[in-house]
Amino acid sequence: EFVFIVGASGAGKSTLLKLIMREEKPSSGNILVNGYDLGSLKEREIPALRKSMGIVFQDFQLLTDRNVHDNLDFVLKCTGWKDKHARNDRIAEVLELVGLLEKGYKRPHELSGGEQQRVAIARALVCRPSVLFADEPTGNLDTASRDQIHSLLMSVREQFNQTIVMVTHDMGLADSVDRKIVMSDGCIL
């Protein structure tokens, strides 16, 4: 399913994602994600939760001291991929998916904003997550790059039957998804 969480700035969309990713702990109620109860989740269990999800940030959060390939390799190493050939194969696979196979040697500052966001999407997908969360992934992009990223995410959903939850204030994109959740003043309407 491709789900949009929409609402004006300050509606609570990003806070909801932070709760789902367990960057913030809920003060009350229950949040269940991929079999984890986030209210009672122990600190040592958070890495396992996050391994089950891919996260795309609005500001990319790429490691600037390494190239695209090494950004992706870092994630694979951190999540237990020991075989270098398997890592390289997976990196090539996701870079081809996002249309950047030939740019693996470039550092983030050598890429356009749209290309950096595609690397961020590749990084989120590299470990085959059960769900992909995207926090305003088109917010800092021009219209052409925004449309490209949206098309890429739609393609990922179709090709890999990938669940995607995207936070956005761009209501224009929301008509093309399976479900739309509207937030206002911290509440889901």
MDTraj code that builds the backbone (N, CA, C; nanometers):
import mdtraj as md
import numpy as np

residues = "GLU PHE VAL PHE ILE VAL GLY ALA SER GLY ALA GLY LYS SER THR LEU LEU LYS LEU ILE MET ARG GLU GLU LYS PRO SER SER GLY ASN ILE LEU VAL ASN GLY TYR ASP LEU GLY SER LEU LYS GLU ARG GLU ILE PRO ALA LEU ARG LYS SER MET GLY ILE VAL PHE GLN ASP PHE GLN LEU LEU THR ASP ARG ASN VAL HIS ASP ASN LEU ASP PHE VAL LEU LYS CYS THR GLY TRP LYS ASP LYS HIS ALA ARG ASN ASP ARG ILE ALA GLU VAL LEU GLU LEU VAL GLY LEU LEU GLU LYS GLY TYR LYS ARG PRO HIS GLU LEU SER GLY GLY GLU GLN GLN ARG VAL ALA ILE ALA ARG ALA LEU VAL CYS ARG PRO SER VAL LEU PHE ALA ASP GLU PRO THR GLY ASN LEU ASP THR ALA SER ARG ASP GLN ILE HIS SER LEU LEU MET SER VAL ARG GLU GLN PHE ASN GLN THR ILE VAL MET VAL THR HIS ASP MET GLY LEU ALA ASP SER VAL ASP ARG LYS ILE VAL MET SER ASP GLY CYS ILE LEU".split()
xyz = np.array([
    [0.0848, -0.1177, 0.0000],
    [0.0000, 0.0000, 0.0000],
    [0.0890, 0.1236, 0.0000],
    [0.0474, 0.2264, -0.0696],
    [0.1161, 0.3555, -0.0685],
    [0.0247, 0.4506, 0.0078],
    [0.0702, 0.4956, 0.1238],
    [-0.0088, 0.5793, 0.2125],
    [0.0563, 0.7163, 0.2240],
    [-0.0251, 0.8196, 0.2097],
    [0.0213, 0.9563, 0.2327],
    [-0.0323, 1.0031, 0.3667],
    [0.0533, 1.0671, 0.4440],
    [0.0099, 1.1382, 0.5635],
    [0.0242, 1.2854, 0.5284],
    [-0.0892, 1.3547, 0.5212],
    [-0.0893, 1.4934, 0.4760],
    [-0.1432, 1.5850, 0.5846],
    [-0.1088, 1.7109, 0.5711],
    [-0.1565, 1.8130, 0.6633],
    [-0.0649, 1.9329, 0.6560],
    [-0.1113, 2.0415, 0.7098],
    [-0.0346, 2.1660, 0.7084],
    [0.0903, 2.1527, 0.7955],
    [0.1826, 2.2449, 0.7787],
    [0.3014, 2.2491, 0.8653],
    [0.2562, 2.2595, 1.0095],
    [0.3199, 2.1819, 1.0974],
    [0.2854, 2.1838, 1.2390],
    [0.1691, 2.0940, 1.2764],
    [0.1166, 2.0163, 1.1807],
    [0.0013, 1.9300, 1.2083],
    [0.0385, 1.8072, 1.2906],
    [0.1674, 1.7713, 1.2936],
    [0.2110, 1.6549, 1.3705],
    [0.2579, 1.5387, 1.2850],
    [0.2720, 1.5605, 1.1545],
    [0.3103, 1.4519, 1.0626],
    [0.4482, 1.3962, 1.0948],
    [0.5456, 1.4830, 1.1060],
    [0.6820, 1.4367, 1.1334],
    [0.6933, 1.3784, 1.2735],
    [0.6197, 1.4320, 1.3681],
    [0.6187, 1.3760, 1.5034],
    [0.5633, 1.2344, 1.5012],
    [0.4586, 1.2114, 1.4225],
    [0.4043, 1.0767, 1.4090],
    [0.5108, 0.9812, 1.3560],
    [0.5860, 1.0239, 1.2540],
    [0.6936, 0.9390, 1.2019],
    [0.7996, 0.9139, 1.3075],
    [0.8358, 1.0153, 1.3836],
    [0.9363, 0.9974, 1.4894],
    [0.8888, 0.8964, 1.5931],
    [0.7606, 0.8962, 1.6218],
    [0.7054, 0.7974, 1.7146],
    [0.7126, 0.6574, 1.6537],
    [0.6775, 0.6447, 1.5255],
    [0.6805, 0.5153, 1.4580],
    [0.8224, 0.4605, 1.4510],
    [0.9214, 0.5491, 1.4284],
    [1.0614, 0.5074, 1.4189],
    [1.1253, 0.4935, 1.5565],
    [1.0500, 0.5281, 1.6586],
    [1.0927, 0.5235, 1.7986],
    [1.2084, 0.6187, 1.8264],
    [1.2083, 0.7323, 1.7518],
    [1.2983, 0.8420, 1.7870],
    [1.2429, 0.9141, 1.9086],
    [1.1111, 0.9108, 1.9231],
    [1.0438, 0.9650, 2.0402],
    [0.9602, 0.8537, 2.1009],
    [0.9490, 0.8554, 2.2317],
    [0.8711, 0.7531, 2.3027],
    [0.7313, 0.8099, 2.3284],
    [0.6282, 0.7297, 2.3023],
    [0.4928, 0.7791, 2.3285],
    [0.4696, 0.7991, 2.4780],
    [0.3997, 0.9069, 2.5120],
    [0.3716, 0.9339, 2.6530],
    [0.2489, 0.8557, 2.7004],
    [0.1656, 0.8138, 2.6054],
    [0.0501, 0.7314, 2.6396],
    [0.0019, 0.6602, 2.5136],
    [-0.0873, 0.5657, 2.5328],
    [-0.1440, 0.4931, 2.4198],
    [-0.0514, 0.3827, 2.3715],
    [-0.0904, 0.3195, 2.2610],
    [-0.0141, 0.2093, 2.2048],
    [0.0197, 0.2377, 2.0603],
    [0.1420, 0.2057, 2.0225],
    [0.1845, 0.2123, 1.8836],
    [0.2471, 0.0768, 1.8532],
    [0.1889, 0.0068, 1.7573],
    [0.2387, -0.1241, 1.7176],
    [0.2931, -0.1136, 1.5763],
    [0.4209, -0.1512, 1.5590],
    [0.4868, -0.1451, 1.4284],
    [0.5653, -0.2736, 1.4081],
    [0.5351, -0.3445, 1.2997],
    [0.6091, -0.4670, 1.2647],
    [0.6231, -0.5632, 1.3822],
    [0.5173, -0.5751, 1.4611],
    [0.5178, -0.6679, 1.5740],
    [0.5787, -0.6125, 1.7014],
    [0.6222, -0.4885, 1.7001],
    [0.6817, -0.4256, 1.8185],
    [0.5809, -0.3309, 1.8833],
    [0.5680, -0.3385, 2.0157],
    [0.4900, -0.2415, 2.0916],
    [0.5875, -0.1315, 2.1325],
    [0.5763, -0.0165, 2.0692],
    [0.6771, 0.0877, 2.0874],
    [0.6742, 0.1525, 2.2253],
    [0.5620, 0.1433, 2.2943],
    [0.5540, 0.1984, 2.4289],
    [0.6367, 0.1196, 2.5291],
    [0.6462, -0.0109, 2.5095],
    [0.7213, -0.0951, 2.6032],
    [0.8538, -0.1437, 2.5440],
    [0.8891, -0.0947, 2.4265],
    [1.0117, -0.1379, 2.3591],
    [1.1348, -0.0957, 2.4385],
    [1.2235, -0.1896, 2.4635],
    [1.3478, -0.1601, 2.5355],
    [1.4475, -0.0957, 2.4386],
    [1.5343, -0.0144, 2.4918],
    [1.6345, 0.0560, 2.4104],
    [1.7157, -0.0402, 2.3241],
    [1.7504, -0.1556, 2.3790],
    [1.8326, -0.2517, 2.3048],
    [1.7565, -0.3148, 2.1873],
    [1.6213, -0.3020, 2.1858],
    [1.5395, -0.3581, 2.0785],
    [1.5174, -0.2601, 1.9630],
    [1.5516, -0.1334, 1.9826],
    [1.5282, -0.0312, 1.8799],
    [1.6036, -0.0611, 1.7504],
    [1.7311, -0.1033, 1.7548],
    [1.7987, -0.1345, 1.6280],
    [1.7280, -0.2425, 1.5460],
    [1.6736, -0.3445, 1.6110],
    [1.6012, -0.4497, 1.5379],
    [1.4754, -0.3922, 1.4725],
    [1.4046, -0.3058, 1.5438],
    [1.2873, -0.2389, 1.4862],
    [1.3285, -0.1610, 1.3612],
    [1.4336, -0.0830, 1.3724],
    [1.4745, 0.0040, 1.2615],
    [1.5299, -0.0742, 1.1434],
    [1.5824, -0.1946, 1.1684],
    [1.6272, -0.2793, 1.0575],
    [1.5104, -0.3209, 0.9699],
    [1.3905, -0.3251, 1.0273],
    [1.2726, -0.3689, 0.9523],
    [1.2112, -0.2575, 0.8693],
    [1.2649, -0.1378, 0.8802],
    [1.2076, -0.0250, 0.8068],
    [1.3163, 0.0536, 0.7336],
    [1.2777, 0.1104, 0.6210],
    [1.3648, 0.2019, 0.5491],
    [1.3153, 0.3425, 0.5749],
    [1.4079, 0.4360, 0.5877],
    [1.3699, 0.5734, 0.6206],
    [1.4365, 0.6691, 0.5230],
    [1.3540, 0.7535, 0.4597],
    [1.4026, 0.8563, 0.3671],
    [1.3762, 0.9908, 0.4321],
    [1.4825, 1.0677, 0.4520],
    [1.4699, 1.1972, 0.5174],
    [1.4642, 1.3100, 0.4142],
    [1.3973, 1.4181, 0.4508],
    [1.3859, 1.5336, 0.3615],
    [1.5224, 1.5927, 0.3300],
    [1.6103, 1.5954, 0.4287],
    [1.7421, 1.6565, 0.4094],
    [1.8498, 1.5524, 0.3768],
    [1.8083, 1.4378, 0.3265],
    [1.8925, 1.3308, 0.2734],
    [1.9745, 1.2568, 0.3794],
    [2.0444, 1.3283, 0.4659],
    [2.1295, 1.2709, 0.5708],
    [2.2284, 1.1685, 0.5165],
    [2.2903, 1.2035, 0.4043],
    [2.3962, 1.1189, 0.3481],
    [2.5273, 1.1509, 0.4183],
    [2.6153, 1.0533, 0.4254],
    [2.7467, 1.0733, 0.4867],
    [2.8350, 1.1454, 0.3852],
    [2.8751, 1.2656, 0.4177],
    [2.9472, 1.3495, 0.3214],
    [3.0930, 1.3091, 0.3023],
    [3.1460, 1.2284, 0.3941],
    [3.2871, 1.1905, 0.3858],
    [3.3097, 1.0654, 0.3007],
    [3.2046, 1.0168, 0.2347],
    [3.2200, 0.8978, 0.1495],
    [3.1313, 0.9101, 0.0262],
    [3.1632, 0.8299, -0.0728],
    [3.0876, 0.8352, -0.1978],
    [2.9547, 0.7601, -0.1842],
    [2.8757, 0.7622, -0.2909],
    [2.7435, 0.7003, -0.2914],
    [2.7532, 0.5513, -0.2573],
    [2.8407, 0.4802, -0.3253],
    [2.8571, 0.3363, -0.3005],
    [2.8883, 0.3107, -0.1539],
    [2.9795, 0.3876, -0.0981],
    [3.0207, 0.3654, 0.0406],
    [2.9121, 0.4059, 0.1402],
    [2.8249, 0.5018, 0.1034],
    [2.7099, 0.5338, 0.1871],
    [2.6201, 0.4115, 0.2009],
    [2.5964, 0.3437, 0.0894],
    [2.5103, 0.2254, 0.0916],
    [2.5800, 0.1074, 0.1590],
    [2.7089, 0.0924, 0.1332],
    [2.7855, -0.0164, 0.1931],
    [2.7892, -0.0028, 0.3454],
    [2.7985, 0.1189, 0.3936],
    [2.7987, 0.1444, 0.5371],
    [2.6721, 0.0877, 0.6021],
    [2.5566, 0.1125, 0.5398],
    [2.4299, 0.0623, 0.5928],
    [2.4284, -0.0899, 0.5942],
    [2.4728, -0.1500, 0.4853],
    [2.4740, -0.2965, 0.4786],
    [2.5658, -0.3570, 0.5843],
    [2.6838, -0.2998, 0.6013],
    [2.7760, -0.3507, 0.7038],
    [2.7139, -0.3388, 0.8428],
    [2.6500, -0.2247, 0.8686],
    [2.5901, -0.2019, 1.0007],
    [2.4736, -0.2949, 1.0292],
    [2.4127, -0.3488, 0.9253],
    [2.2977, -0.4367, 0.9451],
    [2.3338, -0.5834, 0.9263],
    [2.4641, -0.6128, 0.9276],
    [2.5077, -0.7507, 0.9333],
    [2.5416, -0.8194, 0.8019],
    [2.5470, -0.7474, 0.6916],
    [2.5855, -0.8074, 0.5637],
    [2.7374, -0.8235, 0.5645],
    [2.7846, -0.9439, 0.5737],
    [2.9285, -0.9685, 0.5839],
    [2.9955, -0.9927, 0.4492],
    [2.9245, -1.0527, 0.3560],
    [2.9819, -1.0897, 0.2259],
    [2.9941, -0.9667, 0.1352],
    [3.1173, -0.9303, 0.1027],
    [3.1427, -0.8098, 0.0214],
    [3.0783, -0.8202, -0.1167],
    [3.0851, -0.9388, -0.1795],
    [3.0253, -0.9548, -0.3128],
    [2.8732, -0.9384, -0.3064],
    [2.8111, -0.9929, -0.2034],
    [2.6659, -0.9783, -0.1870],
    [2.6301, -0.8316, -0.1655],
    [2.7122, -0.7604, -0.0868],
    [2.6872, -0.6180, -0.0648],
    [2.6994, -0.5411, -0.1960],
    [2.8057, -0.5675, -0.2714],
    [2.8254, -0.4968, -0.3990],
    [2.7119, -0.5258, -0.4967],
    [2.6653, -0.6504, -0.5015],
    [2.5535, -0.6852, -0.5890],
    [2.4276, -0.6095, -0.5486],
    [2.4011, -0.6052, -0.4183],
    [2.2810, -0.5348, -0.3705],
    [2.2917, -0.3851, -0.3972],
    [2.4083, -0.3279, -0.3778],
    [2.4276, -0.1848, -0.4045],
    [2.4024, -0.1547, -0.5514],
    [2.4571, -0.2366, -0.6395],
    [2.4352, -0.2173, -0.7839],
    [2.2864, -0.2279, -0.8173],
    [2.2193, -0.3219, -0.7533],
    [2.0758, -0.3428, -0.7787],
    [1.9940, -0.2183, -0.7426],
    [2.0180, -0.1622, -0.6238],
    [1.9375, -0.0460, -0.5834],
    [1.9799, 0.0807, -0.6571],
    [2.1089, 0.0940, -0.6899],
    [2.1502, 0.2108, -0.7671],
    [2.0907, 0.2066, -0.9075],
    [2.0805, 0.0884, -0.9642],
    [2.0150, 0.0764, -1.0950],
    [1.8667, 0.1108, -1.0826],
    [1.8036, 0.0659, -0.9766],
    [1.6630, 0.0940, -0.9531],
    [1.6348, 0.2445, -0.9506],
    [1.7242, 0.3198, -0.8847],
    [1.7028, 0.4652, -0.8728],
    [1.7687, 0.5437, -0.9860],
    [1.8270, 0.4735, -1.0828],
    [1.8843, 0.5402, -1.1992],
    [2.0188, 0.6058, -1.1757],
    [2.0960, 0.5541, -1.0804],
    [2.2252, 0.6156, -1.0468],
    [2.3401, 0.5159, -1.0480],
    [2.3271, 0.4081, -1.1220],
    [2.4300, 0.3048, -1.1237],
    [2.5664, 0.3620, -1.1598],
    [2.5696, 0.4569, -1.2504],
    [2.6967, 0.5135, -1.2967],
    [2.7509, 0.6224, -1.2039],
    [2.6816, 0.6529, -1.0939],
    [2.7258, 0.7619, -1.0056],
    [2.7705, 0.7128, -0.8683],
    [2.7988, 0.5849, -0.8564],
    [2.8392, 0.5295, -0.7275],
    [2.9686, 0.5862, -0.6728],
    [3.0538, 0.6379, -0.7591],
    [3.1827, 0.6920, -0.7160],
    [3.1733, 0.8377, -0.6697],
    [3.0606, 0.9038, -0.6930],
    [3.0471, 1.0462, -0.6598],
    [3.0136, 1.0656, -0.5130],
    [3.0594, 1.1778, -0.4611],
    [3.0238, 1.2165, -0.3244],
    [2.8933, 1.2967, -0.3287],
    [2.8196, 1.3004, -0.2181],
    [2.6898, 1.3690, -0.2187],
    [2.6938, 1.5123, -0.2727],
    [2.7980, 1.5887, -0.2390],
    [2.8019, 1.7284, -0.2834],
    [2.8193, 1.7423, -0.4349],
    [2.8541, 1.6339, -0.5018],
    [2.8709, 1.6353, -0.6475],
    [2.7407, 1.6010, -0.7205],
    [2.6339, 1.5777, -0.6464],
    [2.5058, 1.5387, -0.7030],
    [2.4038, 1.6512, -0.6882],
    [2.3048, 1.6519, -0.7756],
    [2.1944, 1.7470, -0.7623],
    [2.1074, 1.7053, -0.6439],
    [2.0161, 1.7932, -0.6029],
    [1.9250, 1.7603, -0.4937],
    [1.8400, 1.6381, -0.5240],
    [1.7896, 1.6291, -0.6472],
    [1.7096, 1.5130, -0.6864],
    [1.7906, 1.3844, -0.6839],
    [1.9170, 1.3930, -0.7275],
    [2.0043, 1.2740, -0.7238],
    [2.0353, 1.2335, -0.5799],
    [2.0592, 1.3325, -0.4934],
    [2.0845, 1.3006, -0.3528],
    [1.9629, 1.2324, -0.2904],
    [1.8434, 1.2780, -0.3280],
    [1.7243, 1.2155, -0.2724],
    [1.7082, 1.0728, -0.3252],
    [1.7457, 1.0484, -0.4504],
    [1.7405, 0.9118, -0.5037],
    [1.8407, 0.8220, -0.4322],
    [1.9572, 0.8765, -0.3953],
    [2.0537, 0.7984, -0.3159],
    [1.9929, 0.7675, -0.1793],
    [1.9253, 0.8653, -0.1207],
    [1.8608, 0.8431, 0.0096],
    [1.7545, 0.7338, -0.0002],
    [1.6828, 0.7289, -0.1119],
    [1.5836, 0.6234, -0.1330],
    [1.6543, 0.4888, -0.1493],
    [1.7631, 0.4868, -0.2259],
    [1.8408, 0.3625, -0.2416],
    [1.8907, 0.3140, -0.1061],
    [1.9395, 0.4061, -0.0245],
    [1.9889, 0.3694, 0.1089],
    [1.8762, 0.3099, 0.1929],
    [1.7565, 0.3666, 0.1829],
    [1.6433, 0.3160, 0.2602],
    [1.5984, 0.1780, 0.2126],
    [1.6189, 0.1482, 0.0851],
    [1.5741, 0.0210, 0.0279],
    [1.6800, -0.0889, 0.0318],
    [1.8050, -0.0525, 0.0548],
    [1.9154, -0.1463, 0.0366],
    [1.9039, -0.2714, 0.1240],
    [1.8438, -0.2611, 0.2394],
    [1.8315, -0.3766, 0.3293],
    [1.6974, -0.4478, 0.3171],
    [1.6235, -0.4191, 0.2119],
    [1.4933, -0.4824, 0.1856],
    [1.3968, -0.4673, 0.3041],
    [1.3615, -0.3451, 0.3385],
    [1.2739, -0.3239, 0.4541],
    [1.1310, -0.3711, 0.4260],
    [1.0574, -0.4004, 0.5324],
    [0.9174, -0.4386, 0.5148],
    [0.8307, -0.3160, 0.4880],
    [0.8758, -0.2011, 0.5332],
    [0.8023, -0.0763, 0.5090],
    [0.9031, 0.0358, 0.4882],
    [0.8690, 0.1277, 0.3993],
    [0.9532, 0.2437, 0.3698],
    [0.8805, 0.3681, 0.4181],
    [0.9443, 0.4446, 0.5058],
    [0.8898, 0.5708, 0.5540],
    [0.9658, 0.6842, 0.4879],
    [0.8929, 0.7817, 0.4349],
    [0.9554, 0.8953, 0.3688],
    [0.8995, 1.0238, 0.4299],
    [0.9875, 1.1021, 0.4913],
    [0.9469, 1.2259, 0.5576],
    [0.9727, 1.3434, 0.4646],
    [0.8685, 1.3912, 0.3988],
    [0.8766, 1.5050, 0.3067],
    [0.9905, 1.4880, 0.2062],
    [0.9978, 1.3756, 0.1358],
    [1.1121, 1.3524, 0.0471],
    [1.1184, 1.4449, -0.0740],
    [1.0099, 1.5166, -0.1012],
    [1.0096, 1.6082, -0.2154],
    [1.0064, 1.7545, -0.1708],
    [1.0129, 1.7768, -0.0405],
    [0.9967, 1.9119, 0.0145],
    [1.1015, 2.0123, -0.0289],
    [1.2250, 1.9683, -0.0507],
    [1.3335, 2.0600, -0.0868],
    [1.3680, 2.0551, -0.2358],
    [1.2787, 2.0006, -0.3176],
    [1.3114, 1.9781, -0.4580],
    [1.2275, 2.0656, -0.5498],
    [1.2828, 2.0938, -0.6682],
    [1.2058, 2.1659, -0.7694],
    [1.0967, 2.0729, -0.8229],
    [1.0048, 2.1279, -0.9007],
    [0.8894, 2.0518, -0.9486],
    [0.9291, 1.9295, -1.0300],
    [1.0262, 1.9449, -1.1200],
    [1.0675, 1.8312, -1.2036],
    [1.1268, 1.7202, -1.1173],
    [1.2134, 1.7552, -1.0216],
    [1.2730, 1.6544, -0.9322],
    [1.1674, 1.5926, -0.8425],
    [1.0728, 1.6741, -0.7973],
    [0.9631, 1.6229, -0.7129],
    [0.8856, 1.5150, -0.7874],
    [0.8497, 1.5451, -0.9122],
    [0.7736, 1.4490, -0.9915],
    [0.8541, 1.3218, -1.0174],
    [0.9848, 1.3374, -1.0376],
    [1.0732, 1.2225, -1.0601],
    [1.0779, 1.1314, -0.9363],
    [1.0910, 1.1915, -0.8191],
    [1.0963, 1.1151, -0.6938],
    [0.9626, 1.0452, -0.6698],
    [0.8540, 1.1165, -0.6939],
    [0.7216, 1.0552, -0.6752],
    [0.7033, 0.9372, -0.7705],
    [0.7432, 0.9536, -0.8955],
    [0.7337, 0.8432, -0.9926],
    [0.8199, 0.7247, -0.9506],
    [0.9401, 0.7547, -0.8995],
    [1.0288, 0.6486, -0.8529],
    [0.9638, 0.5706, -0.7388],
    [0.9057, 0.6407, -0.6430],
    [0.8408, 0.5728, -0.5306],
    [0.7212, 0.4900, -0.5777],
    [0.6458, 0.5417, -0.6724],
    [0.5333, 0.4654, -0.7280],
    [0.5852, 0.3380, -0.7959],
    [0.6958, 0.3498, -0.8671],
    [0.7562, 0.2356, -0.9346],
    [0.8050, 0.1314, -0.8336],
    [0.8682, 0.1770, -0.7270],
    [0.9157, 0.0868, -0.6211],
    [0.7975, 0.0116, -0.5616],
    [0.6892, 0.0822, -0.5370],
    [0.5701, 0.0185, -0.4808],
    [0.5174, -0.0896, -0.5738],
    [0.5116, -0.0590, -0.7024],
    [0.4574, -0.1546, -0.7996],
    [0.5508, -0.2740, -0.8213],
    [0.6793, -0.2463, -0.8434],
    [0.7747, -0.3529, -0.8765],
    [0.8013, -0.4481, -0.7616],
    [0.8047, -0.3955, -0.6411],
    [0.8482, -0.4766, -0.5264],
    [0.7374, -0.4986, -0.4240],
    [0.6155, -0.4551, -0.4585],
    [0.5048, -0.4682, -0.3650],
    [0.5447, -0.4098, -0.2295],
    [0.6106, -0.2967, -0.2349],
    [0.6676, -0.2305, -0.1165],
    [0.5638, -0.1416, -0.0495],
    [0.5471, -0.1563, 0.0790],
    [0.4641, -0.0650, 0.1558],
    [0.5409, 0.0654, 0.1741],
    [0.4763, 0.1771, 0.1424],
    [0.5393, 0.3085, 0.1543],
    [0.4450, 0.4001, 0.2309],
    [0.4992, 0.4662, 0.3319],
    [0.4260, 0.5682, 0.4068],
    [0.5026, 0.6980, 0.3876],
    [0.4378, 0.7942, 0.3245],
    [0.5050, 0.9200, 0.2911],
    [0.4343, 1.0365, 0.3571],
    [0.5107, 1.1141, 0.4322],
    [0.4613, 1.2367, 0.4929],
    [0.4839, 1.3493, 0.3936],
    [0.3799, 1.4292, 0.3724],
    [0.3937, 1.5414, 0.2797],
    [0.2896, 1.6481, 0.3106],
    [0.3199, 1.7692, 0.2703],
    [0.2179, 1.8740, 0.2743],
    [0.1710, 1.9039, 0.1316],
    [0.2242, 1.8295, 0.0352],
    [0.1916, 1.8480, -0.1060],
    [0.0648, 1.7696, -0.1402],
    [-0.0491, 1.8336, -0.1257],
    [-0.1775, 1.7684, -0.1485],
    [-0.1953, 1.7274, -0.2948],
    [-0.1227, 1.7918, -0.3874],
    [-0.1337, 1.7598, -0.5290],
    [-0.0911, 1.6177, -0.5616],
    [0.0036, 1.5639, -0.4871],
    [0.0502, 1.4275, -0.5103],
    [-0.0409, 1.3234, -0.4456],
    [-0.1203, 1.3659, -0.3512],
    [-0.1957, 1.2724, -0.2675],
    [-0.3055, 1.1974, -0.3412],
    [-0.3469, 1.2434, -0.4563],
    [-0.4548, 1.1761, -0.5284],
    [-0.4094, 1.0460, -0.5943],
    [-0.2788, 1.0242, -0.6050],
    [-0.2275, 0.9088, -0.6780],
    [-0.1943, 0.7898, -0.5879],
    [-0.2305, 0.7956, -0.4614],
    [-0.1917, 0.6893, -0.3686],
    [-0.3128, 0.6064, -0.3253],
    [-0.2840, 0.4948, -0.2563],
    [-0.3892, 0.4041, -0.2136],
    [-0.4740, 0.4607, -0.0995],
    [-0.4080, 0.5303, -0.0080],
    [-0.4792, 0.5816, 0.1083],
    [-0.4169, 0.7135, 0.1503],
    [-0.5009, 0.8020, 0.1989],
    [-0.4542, 0.9327, 0.2462],
    [-0.5019, 0.9513, 0.3895],
    [-0.4074, 0.9818, 0.4780],
    [-0.4390, 1.0109, 0.6176],
    [-0.4166, 1.1601, 0.6378],
    [-0.5183, 1.2285, 0.6862],
    [-0.5108, 1.3732, 0.7049],
    [-0.4911, 1.4025, 0.8535],
    [-0.3904, 1.4879, 0.8820],
    [-0.3637, 1.5283, 1.0202],
    [-0.3863, 1.6769, 1.0363],
    [-0.4312, 1.7142, 1.1562],
    [-0.4492, 1.8542, 1.1911],
    [-0.4329, 1.8679, 1.3416],
    [-0.3516, 1.9602, 1.3851],
    [-0.3288, 1.9859, 1.5270],
    [-0.2969, 1.8602, 1.6075],
    [-0.2117, 1.7728, 1.5492],
    [-0.1668, 1.6535, 1.6185],
    [-0.2651, 1.5380, 1.6199],
    [-0.3758, 1.5533, 1.5491],
    [-0.4780, 1.4489, 1.5451],
    [-0.4960, 1.3969, 1.4042],
    [-0.5265, 1.2685, 1.3943],
    [-0.5617, 1.2090, 1.2654],
    [-0.7111, 1.2285, 1.2468],
    [-0.7482, 1.2918, 1.1374],
    [-0.8903, 1.3211, 1.1112],
    [-0.9591, 1.2043, 1.0438],
])
top = md.Topology()
chain = top.add_chain()
for i, resn in enumerate(residues, 1):
    res = top.add_residue(resn, chain, resSeq=i)
    for name in ("N", "CA", "C"):
        top.add_atom(name, md.element.get_by_symbol(name[0]), res)
traj = md.Trajectory(xyz[None], top)
